[in-house]
Amino acid sequence: MKKRILAAALACLLLAGCAPETTVPLEEEPAVDGPEIAYVPLDDRPDNVERVVYLAQSLGYRLAMPELADYRTALDGQPKNYDSLQCGNPWSLYTWVLDQEAEGCDRYILSLDQLHSGGLVSSRCVTEDEIPIPGGGTTSSSELMDSLLSALAQDENNVVWLLDSVMRLAPTVGYQGGTLEDYNALRAYGAVGRPALPAGDLEASDVRTLYQQDSGGEPLNPADFGLTEEQVASYLAARSRKLALSERMLHTVQCGGYEHFRVLIGIDDSSEEESIQKNEIAYLRSQLREGDALLSGVDDLAFKAVAKLYMAESGWDSQTVHAGITYFGGTEDRPACAYDYKPLNEIVEEHLEFFGVHQLSGGSGAADVEILVLTQPNVEGMSQTESDRRKKNAYTNLVDWMKTFRNRQVPVILIDASNGAYGNDFQQALTEEAELGYLLSYAGFLDMAIVTGTALSHGFARYAHLTRGETSDAEERAFARTLADSILKDFCYKHVVREDLLAYIRIDLGGDPNNFWAPEIDREAVLKRLESGMEQSTRKVLKNLERSKLIVSLDQSTGNCGEAKWGKIELENYRFPWDRAFEISMDIRLGAFEK
């Protein structure tokens, strides 16, 4: 099976009209000529494809990926892969990985939800272990996994990152007939507290015995949640299958010969309540080896794996890196949203420990990197006037700190974990007053559960790369793309254009913003609306980036930063990867940097 290296991955990614089709490639860019990573993505959304591409390239890696149709997810009513598959193709992916091993690859990042189930969405509803083999016959997910891990373990030079997840509280709306009513009912069922696991050695079976009990040990009645016995049985069968596969994988890597394997598990959409996930999390955490991790967030797993792979190979583990952290808004002691399982500051601390970074108070002058985090505002019980004043103080203070660190040449990682609580004001203040292109990383787009992992993996990987000395032009341009992509999608799409599109699709086209095929709408009209909106909303942000300087070198002994001026930035080839308005993709063309 042919493998696809990065340039082709971006050029062929997905569709303007949103069925798979080839797009026109950009002008030829300088190529990254470093080691290759064989990567099986979680699915075909931008955070799992092009943004992983950018990050890997910015660190000098080339990323090899399977054919798109082998890992793409199609929502209900959308064109299928190979005319029959709504999800990825585990058998094809299995054989693709073995092909990479035969060709001499020795770096792997493998999403087990894709290899087991055909993607994250599919993993939430698959109840059987059977996998068809082309030409006839079947195998099972567990047998494929055993065979693949055993094959990769034969070469002690292989470095293998296995990415797994804790299943979220409910399946996906609009996939295999799932409705919003189903989602709400199953999420309510899953959010109920369960009895705590007994003490002692545990197995996955201990977790499953508590699935149908409330925290007091009483049986849960599906009818109390508007569910049937069949719906609950299917839901729990999917959870049980997924947990059993995770257990099997963890038991395998605990054996001799798997020391060069690393496991990274992400907690999918969650809850601070004592939900059905809590025992799963406790059990999985008890099975981890030193060097493995279980952290909040799933769509940022590949970012973390790429960053950690690079850090291990670049000598990061031998460095002592200090990060100053400052929160603005006053709610860091709470989850950033209703879908996270811990307070924001605890999740930040878990990620710092994962990356081996020491935490300091922000602004102490002793930090190598400063992390600025905007939380939701602590305005409960305040009048509207006082609330508005408190909000403005929070984000204006952050912007002032950012400018101060810029003047001192201190690298900054910026996290917007406010979940839209400040409207567009924060983004406007940053655009008008700050130098966005000087950041090490930024995250604020999409789910709050992944902003911490996204920002810190990109930021610390960039810092580690800068401390190694000169970087290539290809690496600099890949870094610029990932920073610009994150900023533009958050500032311009999420906070401006998407709101207009949601109303346009619902009111003018009579469609569903979550699926342009159910009912089928004029997708060309939606694309034109997107292009027009982005053309207007990106102007000021692009000007800010174009007049910015980016850090291109870092002398740890003196703290001095080498800088280069951003060149011209052009955006083109907008597309909706999943034919929904939730996220977009775009190509970013860059002019020459001026050092």
C-alpha positions as CSV (number, residue, x, y, z in Angstrom):
1,M,0.0,0.0,0.0
2,K,1.3,3.4,-0.9
3,K,2.3,5.7,2.0
4,R,1.7,9.4,1.8
5,I,4.3,11.8,3.0
6,L,3.3,15.2,4.2
7,A,3.1,17.4,1.2
8,A,0.6,15.0,-0.4
9,A,-1.3,14.7,2.9
10,L,-2.0,18.4,2.9
11,A,-2.7,18.7,-0.8
12,C,-5.1,15.8,-0.9
13,L,-6.6,16.1,2.6
14,L,-10.3,16.8,2.0
15,L,-12.7,18.5,-0.1
16,A,-14.1,21.9,-0.6
17,G,-17.5,20.3,-1.1
18,C,-16.5,17.9,1.7
19,A,-16.4,14.5,0.0
20,P,-12.8,13.3,-0.5
21,E,-11.1,14.8,-3.5
22,T,-7.8,16.2,-4.5
23,T,-7.0,19.9,-4.2
24,V,-4.4,21.9,-6.0
25,P,-1.1,21.9,-4.1
26,L,0.6,25.1,-3.0
27,E,3.8,26.4,-4.5
28,E,6.7,24.1,-3.7
29,E,8.0,24.7,-0.2
30,P,11.5,23.8,1.1
31,A,11.3,20.2,2.3
32,V,12.1,18.9,5.8
33,D,14.8,16.4,5.4
34,G,14.8,14.6,8.8
35,P,13.7,11.3,10.3
36,E,10.3,9.8,9.4
37,I,7.5,9.1,11.7
38,A,4.8,6.6,10.7
39,Y,1.6,8.1,11.9
40,V,-1.9,6.5,12.1
41,P,-4.3,9.5,12.9
42,L,-7.2,9.3,15.3
43,D,-9.4,10.6,12.3
44,D,-9.2,13.2,9.6
45,R,-10.1,16.3,11.5
46,P,-7.5,19.2,11.3
47,D,-6.1,18.7,14.8
48,N,-5.3,15.1,13.9
49,V,-3.9,15.7,10.5
50,E,-2.5,19.0,9.2
51,R,-1.7,20.5,12.6
52,V,0.2,17.3,13.5
53,V,2.0,17.7,10.1
54,Y,3.0,21.2,10.9
55,L,4.3,20.4,14.4
56,A,6.3,17.4,13.2
57,Q,7.8,19.4,10.3
58,S,8.7,22.3,12.7
59,L,10.8,19.8,14.6
60,G,12.5,18.4,11.6
61,Y,10.4,15.2,11.2
62,R,8.7,13.9,8.0
63,L,5.3,12.4,8.7
64,A,4.1,9.3,6.7
65,M,0.4,8.6,6.8
66,P,-2.0,6.0,5.2
67,E,-4.4,6.8,2.5
68,L,-7.1,9.2,3.6
69,A,-10.0,6.7,2.9
70,D,-8.4,4.3,5.4
71,Y,-8.8,6.7,8.4
72,R,-11.6,9.1,7.4
73,T,-14.9,9.4,9.3
74,A,-18.2,10.0,7.5
75,L,-21.2,11.2,9.4
76,D,-24.7,9.9,8.5
77,G,-25.7,10.7,4.9
78,Q,-22.2,11.7,3.8
79,P,-20.2,9.9,1.1
80,K,-18.5,6.8,2.5
81,N,-15.0,5.4,2.1
82,Y,-14.7,2.9,-0.7
83,D,-18.5,3.4,-1.2
84,S,-19.3,1.2,1.9
85,L,-17.3,2.3,5.0
86,Q,-18.5,5.0,7.3
87,C,-15.2,4.8,9.3
88,G,-11.6,3.9,8.9
89,N,-10.4,0.5,7.7
90,P,-8.5,-1.3,10.5
91,W,-7.2,-4.2,8.3
92,S,-5.7,-1.8,5.8
93,L,-4.1,0.3,8.5
94,Y,-2.6,-2.8,10.1
95,T,-1.0,-3.9,6.8
96,W,0.1,-0.3,6.2
97,V,2.0,-0.2,9.5
98,L,3.7,-3.5,8.7
99,D,4.7,-2.1,5.3
100,Q,6.4,0.9,7.1
101,E,8.3,-1.6,9.3
102,A,9.4,-3.6,6.3
103,E,10.7,-0.4,4.8
104,G,12.9,0.4,7.8
105,C,10.8,2.9,9.7
106,D,11.7,3.1,13.4
107,R,9.4,5.8,14.8
108,Y,5.6,5.2,15.2
109,I,2.7,7.2,16.6
110,L,-0.4,4.9,16.4
111,S,-4.0,5.9,17.4
112,L,-5.5,2.7,18.8
113,D,-9.1,4.0,18.4
114,Q,-8.4,4.1,14.7
115,L,-6.7,0.7,14.6
116,H,-9.3,-1.0,16.8
117,S,-12.5,0.7,15.6
118,G,-11.9,2.9,12.5
119,G,-11.7,6.2,14.5
120,L,-12.8,8.0,17.6
121,V,-16.4,8.4,16.7
122,S,-16.7,4.7,15.7
123,S,-15.0,3.6,18.9
124,R,-17.9,5.0,20.9
125,C,-20.5,2.6,19.4
126,V,-18.7,-0.5,18.2
127,T,-19.8,-3.5,20.3
128,E,-18.2,-6.4,18.4
129,D,-14.5,-7.3,18.1
130,E,-14.8,-8.8,14.6
131,I,-12.9,-7.2,11.7
132,P,-13.5,-8.2,8.1
133,I,-10.5,-9.2,5.9
134,P,-10.6,-8.1,2.2
135,G,-11.3,-11.1,0.0
136,G,-13.1,-13.0,2.8
137,G,-12.8,-14.1,6.3
138,T,-12.5,-12.1,9.6
139,T,-10.1,-11.5,12.4
140,S,-10.5,-9.5,15.6
141,S,-9.3,-6.2,16.9
142,S,-7.5,-7.9,19.8
143,E,-5.7,-10.4,17.5
144,L,-4.7,-7.6,15.1
145,M,-3.3,-5.6,18.0
146,D,-1.4,-8.5,19.5
147,S,0.2,-9.3,16.1
148,L,1.1,-5.7,15.4
149,L,2.6,-4.9,18.8
150,S,4.6,-8.2,18.6
151,A,5.9,-7.3,15.2
152,L,7.0,-3.8,16.2
153,A,8.6,-5.2,19.4
154,Q,11.0,-7.3,17.4
155,D,13.1,-4.3,16.5
156,E,14.6,-2.8,19.6
157,N,15.4,0.4,17.7
158,N,11.7,1.1,17.2
159,V,10.2,3.9,19.3
160,V,6.4,3.4,19.5
161,W,3.8,5.7,21.0
162,L,0.4,4.1,21.5
163,L,-2.4,6.6,21.8
164,D,-5.6,5.5,23.5
165,S,-8.6,7.1,25.1
166,V,-11.2,6.8,27.9
167,M,-14.5,6.7,26.2
168,R,-16.6,9.9,26.7
169,L,-20.0,9.8,28.5
170,A,-22.1,9.4,25.3
171,P,-21.8,8.5,21.6
172,T,-21.8,11.0,18.8
173,V,-24.9,12.7,17.4
174,G,-25.4,12.1,13.7
175,Y,-23.4,8.9,13.5
176,Q,-25.1,5.5,13.0
177,G,-28.5,7.1,13.8
178,G,-27.6,8.8,17.1
179,T,-29.9,11.7,17.9
180,L,-29.5,14.6,20.3
181,E,-32.1,13.1,22.6
182,D,-30.1,9.8,22.7
183,Y,-26.9,11.7,23.5
184,N,-28.5,13.7,26.3
185,A,-30.1,10.6,27.8
186,L,-27.0,8.5,27.7
187,R,-24.8,11.3,29.0
188,A,-27.1,11.7,32.0
189,Y,-26.9,7.9,32.5
190,G,-23.1,8.0,32.3
191,A,-22.7,11.0,34.5
192,V,-24.3,9.3,37.5
193,G,-21.8,8.4,40.2
194,R,-20.8,4.8,40.5
195,P,-19.5,2.9,43.6
196,A,-15.8,3.3,44.2
197,L,-13.6,0.5,43.1
198,P,-12.6,-2.0,45.8
199,A,-9.0,-1.9,47.1
200,G,-6.4,-4.3,46.0
201,D,-5.3,-5.7,42.6
202,L,-7.8,-4.8,39.9
203,E,-8.9,-5.9,36.5
204,A,-11.2,-4.3,34.0
205,S,-13.9,-6.8,35.0
206,D,-14.0,-5.1,38.4
207,V,-14.9,-1.8,36.7
208,R,-17.6,-3.4,34.5
209,T,-19.4,-4.9,37.5
210,L,-20.2,-1.4,38.7
211,Y,-21.4,0.0,35.4
212,Q,-25.1,-0.4,36.2
213,Q,-25.1,0.7,39.8
214,D,-25.4,4.2,41.3
215,S,-22.9,5.4,44.0
216,G,-25.0,3.7,46.7
217,G,-24.8,0.4,44.9
218,E,-28.4,0.4,43.8
219,P,-29.3,-0.7,40.2
220,L,-29.8,2.1,37.7
221,N,-33.2,2.0,35.9
222,P,-32.8,2.9,32.2
223,A,-36.4,4.2,32.1
224,D,-35.5,6.9,34.6
225,F,-33.3,8.4,31.9
226,G,-35.7,7.9,29.1
227,L,-33.7,4.9,27.8
228,T,-34.6,1.4,26.9
229,E,-32.8,-1.7,28.2
230,E,-31.5,-2.3,24.6
231,Q,-30.0,1.2,24.4
232,V,-28.2,0.8,27.7
233,A,-27.0,-2.7,26.8
234,S,-25.5,-1.4,23.6
235,Y,-23.9,1.6,25.3
236,L,-22.3,-0.5,28.0
237,A,-21.2,-3.2,25.5
238,A,-19.2,-0.4,23.6
239,R,-17.6,0.8,26.9
240,S,-16.8,-2.8,27.9
241,R,-15.2,-3.6,24.6
242,K,-13.1,-0.5,24.6
243,L,-11.9,-1.0,28.2
244,A,-11.1,-4.7,27.4
245,L,-8.9,-3.6,24.5
246,S,-7.1,-1.0,26.6
247,E,-6.5,-3.6,29.3
248,R,-5.1,-6.1,26.8
249,M,-2.7,-3.5,25.4
250,L,-1.5,-2.4,28.8
251,H,-0.9,-6.0,30.0
252,T,1.1,-6.6,26.7
253,V,3.5,-3.6,27.1
254,Q,4.1,-4.6,30.8
255,C,5.9,-7.7,29.4
256,G,9.6,-7.8,28.6
257,G,10.6,-6.5,25.2
258,Y,8.2,-3.5,25.2
259,E,10.5,-1.1,27.0
260,H,10.7,1.1,23.8
261,F,6.9,1.5,23.8
262,R,5.1,4.4,25.4
263,V,1.4,4.7,26.2
264,L,-0.5,7.9,26.3
265,I,-4.2,7.8,27.2
266,G,-6.5,10.8,26.9
267,I,-9.7,11.4,28.8
268,D,-12.5,12.2,26.2
269,D,-15.4,14.6,27.0
270,S,-15.8,14.2,30.7
271,S,-17.4,15.6,33.9
272,E,-16.2,16.7,37.3
273,E,-18.9,14.4,38.7
274,E,-18.3,10.9,39.9
275,S,-19.3,9.5,36.5
276,I,-18.9,6.1,34.9
277,Q,-15.5,7.2,33.7
278,K,-14.0,7.6,37.2
279,N,-13.4,3.9,37.8
280,E,-12.1,3.4,34.3
281,I,-9.7,6.2,34.8
282,A,-8.5,4.8,38.2
283,Y,-8.1,1.4,36.8
284,L,-6.2,2.5,33.7
285,R,-3.9,4.7,35.7
286,S,-3.1,1.8,38.0
287,Q,-1.8,-0.1,35.0
288,L,0.6,2.6,33.6
289,R,4.4,2.1,33.7
290,E,6.9,4.8,34.3
291,G,6.9,7.0,31.3
292,D,3.3,6.3,30.4
293,A,0.6,8.9,31.1
294,L,-3.1,9.5,31.3
295,L,-4.1,13.1,30.8
296,S,-7.1,15.3,30.0
297,G,-7.9,15.6,26.3
298,V,-7.9,13.3,23.3
299,D,-7.6,15.5,20.2
300,D,-4.3,16.7,21.4
301,L,-2.8,13.3,22.0
302,A,-0.7,13.3,18.8
303,F,0.7,16.8,19.6
304,K,1.9,15.5,23.0
305,A,3.4,12.3,21.4
306,V,5.3,14.2,18.7
307,A,6.6,16.7,21.3
308,K,7.7,14.0,23.7
309,L,9.3,12.0,21.0
310,Y,11.3,15.0,19.9
311,M,12.2,15.9,23.5
312,A,13.6,12.5,24.2
313,E,15.7,12.5,21.0
314,S,17.0,16.1,21.5
315,G,18.1,15.7,25.1
316,W,15.3,17.7,26.7
317,D,15.2,15.3,29.6
318,S,18.7,16.3,30.6
319,Q,17.6,20.0,30.8
320,T,16.0,21.9,33.7
321,V,13.3,24.1,32.4
322,H,11.3,26.5,34.5
323,A,7.9,27.9,33.5
324,G,6.2,30.8,35.2
325,I,2.5,30.5,35.3
326,T,0.0,33.4,35.7
327,Y,-3.8,33.0,35.6
328,F,-6.1,35.9,34.7
329,G,-9.8,35.7,35.4
330,G,-9.9,34.0,38.8
331,T,-11.5,30.6,38.1
332,E,-8.4,28.4,37.6
333,D,-9.6,26.3,40.6
334,R,-12.5,25.1,38.5
335,P,-12.8,23.0,35.3
336,A,-12.5,25.2,32.2
337,C,-15.8,23.8,30.9
338,A,-18.5,21.2,31.8
339,Y,-16.7,18.5,29.8
340,D,-13.4,18.4,31.8
341,Y,-12.8,16.3,34.8
342,K,-10.5,18.4,37.0
343,P,-9.9,22.1,37.8
344,L,-7.8,23.9,35.2
345,N,-4.8,24.5,37.4
346,E,-4.5,20.8,38.2
347,I,-4.7,19.9,34.5
348,V,-1.9,22.4,33.8
349,E,0.2,20.9,36.6
350,E,-0.3,17.4,35.2
351,H,0.9,18.5,31.8
352,L,3.9,20.2,33.3
353,E,4.9,17.0,35.0
354,F,4.4,15.1,31.8
355,F,6.8,17.4,30.0
356,G,9.2,17.5,32.9
357,V,8.9,21.3,33.4
358,H,9.2,22.9,36.8
359,Q,6.6,25.5,37.8
360,L,7.3,28.9,39.1
361,S,5.2,31.9,40.0
362,G,4.6,34.1,36.9
363,G,6.8,37.1,36.5
364,S,9.4,36.1,38.9
365,G,12.2,36.8,36.5
366,A,13.6,33.2,37.0
367,A,11.5,31.4,34.4
368,D,12.7,30.2,31.0
369,V,9.2,30.4,29.6
370,E,6.1,32.3,30.8
371,I,2.7,30.8,30.5
372,L,-0.3,33.2,30.5
373,V,-3.7,31.6,31.0
374,L,-7.1,33.4,30.6
375,T,-9.8,31.7,32.6
376,Q,-13.5,32.3,32.8
377,P,-14.2,35.4,34.9
378,N,-15.1,35.1,38.6
379,V,-18.1,37.4,38.5
380,E,-20.7,35.4,40.3
381,G,-23.2,37.7,42.2
382,M,-21.8,40.9,40.6
383,S,-23.8,43.6,39.0
384,Q,-23.5,43.9,35.2
385,T,-21.3,47.0,35.6
386,E,-19.0,45.3,38.1
387,S,-18.9,42.1,36.0
388,D,-17.9,44.1,32.9
389,R,-15.2,45.9,34.8
390,R,-13.8,42.7,36.2
391,K,-13.7,41.0,32.8
392,K,-11.9,43.9,31.2
393,N,-9.3,44.1,33.9
394,A,-8.6,40.3,33.5
395,Y,-7.8,40.4,29.8
396,T,-6.2,43.9,29.7
397,N,-3.8,42.8,32.5
398,L,-2.9,39.7,30.5
399,V,-2.2,41.8,27.4
400,D,0.0,44.1,29.5
401,W,1.9,41.1,30.9
402,M,2.3,39.8,27.4
403,K,3.8,43.1,26.1
404,T,6.1,43.3,29.1
405,F,7.5,39.8,28.4
406,R,7.9,40.7,24.7
407,N,10.0,43.7,25.6
408,R,12.2,41.5,27.9
409,Q,12.5,38.9,25.1
410,V,10.9,36.2,27.3
411,P,9.2,33.5,25.3
412,V,5.4,33.2,26.0
413,I,2.9,30.4,25.8
414,L,-0.7,31.8,25.7
415,I,-3.8,29.8,26.6
416,D,-7.3,31.0,26.3
417,A,-9.4,28.8,28.5
418,S,-12.2,31.3,28.9
419,N,-14.6,29.3,26.8
420,G,-15.9,32.5,25.0
421,A,-16.8,34.3,28.3
422,Y,-15.2,37.6,27.1
423,G,-16.9,37.6,23.7
424,N,-14.5,39.1,21.0
425,D,-13.0,41.7,23.4
426,F,-9.9,39.6,24.3
427,Q,-9.0,38.7,20.7
428,Q,-9.5,42.3,19.7
429,A,-7.3,43.6,22.4
430,L,-4.5,41.1,21.5
431,T,-4.8,42.0,17.8
432,E,-4.6,45.8,18.4
433,E,-1.9,45.8,21.2
434,A,0.2,42.6,21.2
435,E,2.7,41.1,18.9
436,L,1.0,37.7,18.1
437,G,3.8,36.3,15.9
438,Y,6.2,36.4,18.8
439,L,4.4,33.7,20.8
440,L,5.8,30.2,21.2
441,S,2.3,28.8,21.0
442,Y,-1.3,29.7,21.3
443,A,-4.5,27.6,21.9
444,G,-8.1,28.6,22.4
445,F,-10.0,27.0,19.5
446,L,-12.3,24.0,19.8
447,D,-12.8,22.1,23.1
448,M,-11.5,23.5,26.3
449,A,-10.3,20.1,27.4
450,I,-7.5,20.2,24.8
451,V,-6.3,23.8,25.0
452,T,-3.8,23.0,27.8
453,G,-2.2,20.0,26.0
454,T,-2.2,21.8,22.7
455,A,-0.5,25.0,23.9
456,L,2.0,23.3,26.1
457,S,3.0,20.5,23.6
458,H,3.6,23.1,20.9
459,G,5.2,25.6,23.2
460,F,7.7,23.3,24.9
461,A,8.5,21.5,21.7
462,R,9.3,24.8,20.1
463,Y,11.4,25.9,23.1
464,A,13.4,22.7,23.0
465,H,14.0,23.0,19.3
466,L,15.2,26.6,19.6
467,T,17.7,25.7,22.3
468,R,19.4,23.3,19.9
469,G,20.6,26.1,17.7
470,E,19.9,27.1,14.2
471,T,16.7,25.8,12.6
472,S,16.0,25.3,8.9
473,D,13.8,27.5,6.8
474,A,11.4,24.6,6.3
475,E,11.1,24.1,10.0
476,E,10.5,27.8,10.6
477,R,7.8,27.9,8.1
478,A,6.1,24.9,9.5
479,F,6.2,26.5,13.0
480,A,4.7,29.7,11.6
481,R,1.9,27.8,10.0
482,T,0.9,26.0,13.2
483,L,0.9,29.3,15.1
484,A,-1.0,31.2,12.4
485,D,-3.5,28.4,12.0
486,S,-4.4,28.3,15.7
487,I,-4.7,32.1,16.0
488,L,-6.7,32.7,12.9
489,K,-9.1,29.9,13.5
490,D,-9.8,31.1,17.0
491,F,-9.8,34.9,16.6
492,C,-11.5,35.0,13.2
493,Y,-13.4,31.8,12.6
494,K,-14.6,30.7,16.0
495,H,-15.4,34.2,17.3
496,V,-16.7,35.8,14.2
497,V,-17.3,33.8,11.0
498,R,-18.8,30.6,12.6
499,E,-21.6,32.5,14.3
500,D,-22.7,34.0,11.0
501,L,-22.4,30.6,9.3
502,L,-24.6,28.9,11.9
503,A,-27.4,31.3,11.3
504,Y,-27.0,31.3,7.6
505,I,-27.2,27.5,7.3
506,R,-30.2,27.2,9.7
507,I,-32.2,30.2,8.5
508,D,-31.3,30.8,4.9
509,L,-30.6,27.2,3.8
510,G,-32.8,25.3,6.2
511,G,-30.0,22.9,7.0
512,D,-28.1,21.5,9.9
513,P,-24.7,23.2,10.7
514,N,-23.5,19.8,12.2
515,N,-24.0,17.9,8.9
516,F,-24.4,19.5,5.5
517,W,-25.8,16.3,4.1
518,A,-28.7,15.8,6.5
519,P,-30.6,17.4,4.9
520,E,-28.4,18.1,1.9
521,I,-27.8,21.8,1.4
522,D,-25.9,24.0,-1.1
523,R,-22.4,23.3,0.1
524,E,-20.9,25.7,-2.5
525,A,-22.9,28.5,-1.1
526,V,-21.7,27.7,2.4
527,L,-18.1,27.7,1.2
528,K,-18.5,31.0,-0.5
529,R,-20.0,32.5,2.7
530,L,-16.9,31.1,4.6
531,E,-14.5,32.6,2.1
532,S,-16.2,36.0,2.2
533,G,-16.3,36.0,6.0
534,M,-12.7,35.0,6.5
535,E,-11.5,37.5,3.9
536,Q,-13.0,40.3,6.0
537,S,-12.3,39.0,9.5
538,T,-8.7,38.0,9.0
539,R,-7.4,41.3,7.7
540,K,-6.3,42.9,11.0
541,V,-4.9,39.6,12.4
542,L,-2.9,39.0,9.3
543,K,-1.5,42.5,9.5
544,N,-0.5,41.9,13.1
545,L,1.3,38.7,12.2
546,E,3.0,40.2,9.2
547,R,4.5,43.0,11.2
548,S,5.5,40.7,14.0
549,K,8.8,39.0,14.6
550,L,9.2,35.4,15.6
551,I,11.9,33.8,17.7
552,V,14.3,31.8,15.5
553,S,17.0,31.1,18.1
554,L,17.5,31.1,21.8
555,D,20.7,31.3,23.9
556,Q,20.0,29.7,27.2
557,S,23.1,31.0,28.8
558,T,22.2,34.7,28.1
559,G,18.5,34.5,27.5
560,N,18.9,36.4,24.2
561,C,16.5,35.6,21.4
562,G,17.3,35.7,17.7
563,E,14.4,37.1,15.7
564,A,13.1,37.2,12.1
565,K,10.3,39.3,10.6
566,W,7.3,37.5,9.3
567,G,6.6,37.9,5.6
568,K,3.4,38.0,3.7
569,I,0.6,35.6,4.6
570,E,-2.1,34.4,2.2
571,L,-5.0,32.0,3.0
572,E,-6.6,29.8,0.4
573,N,-8.4,26.5,-0.3
574,Y,-10.9,26.8,2.6
575,R,-12.8,23.6,3.4
576,F,-15.0,21.9,5.9
577,P,-13.3,18.5,6.7
578,W,-16.4,16.9,8.1
579,D,-19.0,18.8,6.2
580,R,-20.0,20.7,9.3
581,A,-19.5,24.2,10.6
582,F,-17.7,23.2,13.8
583,E,-14.2,23.4,12.3
584,I,-12.5,24.4,9.1
585,S,-9.2,23.7,7.2
586,M,-7.3,26.1,5.0
587,D,-3.9,26.4,3.3
588,I,-1.5,29.0,4.6
589,R,1.0,30.4,2.1
590,L,4.0,32.3,3.5
591,G,6.3,34.8,2.1
592,A,10.0,35.0,2.9
593,F,11.1,35.7,6.5
594,E,13.6,38.5,7.0
595,K,16.3,37.7,9.6
